[in-house]
Amino acid sequence: MLAERTLGGDALKKAVALPEGENINEWIASH
């Protein structure tokens, strides 16, 4: 995947991680 090659697997996971206290449905809808 291009994103993994350019960002690295760990950075990509952090970029899309659900922030603490955030509603998962709202997070998915906005991202």
C-alpha positions in Angstrom: 0.0 0.0 0.0 1.3 3.5 -0.9 0.3 4.9 2.5 2.2 2.3 4.4 5.3 2.8 2.2 5.3 6.5 2.7 4.1 6.8 6.3 5.2 3.5 7.7 2.8 1.0 9.3 2.9 2.4 12.8 2.4 6.0 11.8 -0.6 5.0 9.7 -2.1 3.2 12.6 -1.6 6.3 14.8 -3.1 8.6 12.2 -6.4 6.7 12.1 -6.6 5.7 15.8 -9.8 6.5 17.7 -9.0 9.3 20.2 -9.8 8.6 23.8 -13.4 9.7 24.7 -14.4 9.9 21.0 -17.6 8.2 19.7 -16.5 5.6 17.1 -19.5 6.3 14.9 -18.8 10.0 14.8 -15.1 9.3 14.2 -15.9 7.0 11.2 -18.4 9.5 9.8 -15.9 12.4 9.8 -12.8 10.4 8.5 
